[in-house]
Every structure is written in structure tokens, then in C-alpha cells.
């Protein structure tokens, strides 16, 4: 029997969510709606940059239902020192590296989001499933009432509840799917999530079409990386 893909592996995550095709539009629009809290109309994959052999990010531009475009970088993060500092540097780079149009700065600079998904406790003070940080002044006031300029979002999968899928929010559904997709003991809930959410169902179809040898290699890399981190 072919093993199910472990989505908590960053390269596996990029393999599933980083393809730029029509089927993945359904997946990414649903996932980004859960992560951003804003309805997404269209997604364009940009630079899917591999940072090294064990870490990758999904970079994209999303057009919201309102018509506004935003830049998003998704990363399944691994435990490492200064993780918050590194993600903030990534976020400022994402916003600052927007292309120039000709010799003039594009005044339509897009809001930028860095979303780190972690299967560990990033910070004991982060109590919920989702913790987010935005740009504020010294008094702690946000810059603009409804304008999100740069936003860092941290997802801690260890905080996802085990509960009735019908009672889960869209964010909880996606986080449960990512965390437990390969867990044999959670397949009843996984199958119910696939039934309830079109984006999750499409992600499952994409995974099921993958070569079994690719799945086995990705899973092997993931578990070897876990053992290395324990040393």
C-alpha cells in the first residue's frame, strides 16, 4: 500500500501547493481565503524559490474579490534559531523588492504577507492557532484603518483542535488537513473534510495523481530530517 504524503514537509508542501495550473487555483483560492480571511478571485504563482534542498517557499500574487492584488509567501517552516527574525526579514524583502515600471516606482505597491506554517510551538506566548503581526507606530496604532501594508502570520499546527469537521472554521479545516493528512488514525476526519471543502478535495486529487515513488522519497526525506533535528 502506498503511503500518504506528509504535507508537513516543506518540499512536499511546495510540490502540492506550488503548481501553477487551473486545478490548483481552486486549492490556493480556498487555502488563501482561510489564511488571509479575504476571498480570493485569482492566484498567480511567481518565483517558487528553493532556498536549499530541505526548504522551499511558495511565492504568489493573489487578486482579492475586491480587485486588489497582494503578494504572499507561504512557507512550511522548520525549527531553527531566530525564526521570527528571519521571517520578518523575508517579509520586508518581499515588500521592498517589488518591480519598478520603467524608471518610475509603481505607486500601486501591493500589500505583502509572509505566512509561516509550523508543526511546533514557535513561541509559548502565541496561544492560538493563528498569530499575526502588522506594521504599527510607536504607540501601537496600525498604519491606516483598513490598510494592511506588511503582515506576518504564524500558524502553529500543534494548536489545531480535533473536533467535529462540521464545527471547524475554514482555517481549522485546512490546518487539520495539512497536519494529519498522512495520519492513519485521523482518516475518518480527513475524508469528511474532503467531502465538505472543495479546495481540500482538489488538493487530495492532486496528491493522489502523484507518482508513488515521489511520495515515498519525500516522506523519507521528511523523516530523515526529523531524526537529524533530534540529534
LINGI-V582097 format. One record per backbone hydrogen bond with DSSP energy under -1.0 kcal/mol. CO is the residue of the C=O (numbers start at 1). NH is the residue of the N-H. If there is no record, write none. Layout:
CO/NH + CO/NH
//
This chain:
6/9 + 9/13 + 10/14 + 11/15 + 12/16 + 13/17 + 14/18 + 19/21 + 23/27 + 24/28 + 25/29 + 26/30 + 27/31 + 28/32 + 29/33 + 30/34 + 31/35 + 32/36 + 33/37 + 39/65 + 42/63 + 44/61 + 47/49 + 49/57 + 55/51 + 55/52 + 58/74 + 59/46 + 60/72 + 61/44 + 62/70 + 63/41 + 63/42 + 64/67 + 68/64 + 70/62 + 71/113 + 72/60 + 73/115 + 74/58 + 75/77 + 75/117 + 82/86 + 83/87 + 84/88 + 85/89 + 86/90 + 87/91 + 88/92 + 89/93 + 90/94 + 91/95 + 92/96 + 93/97 + 101/104 + 104/101 + 111/71 + 112/151 + 113/73 + 114/153 + 115/75 + 116/155 + 117/77 + 118/157 + 123/126 + 125/127 + 129/156 + 131/154 + 133/152 + 135/143 + 137/140 + 141/137 + 142/144 + 149/112 + 151/114 + 152/133 + 153/116 + 154/131 + 155/118 + 156/159 + 157/160 + 164/167 + 165/168 + 169/173 + 170/174 + 171/175 + 172/176 + 173/177 + 174/178 + 175/179 + 176/180 + 177/181 + 180/183 + 183/186 + 186/190 + 187/191 + 188/192 + 189/193 + 190/194 + 191/195 + 192/196 + 193/197 + 197/201 + 198/202 + 199/203 + 200/204 + 201/205 + 202/206 + 203/207 + 204/208 + 205/209 + 207/210 + 211/215 + 212/216 + 213/217 + 214/218 + 215/219 + 216/220 + 217/221 + 218/222 + 219/223 + 220/224 + 221/225 + 222/226 + 223/227 + 224/228 + 225/229 + 226/230
//
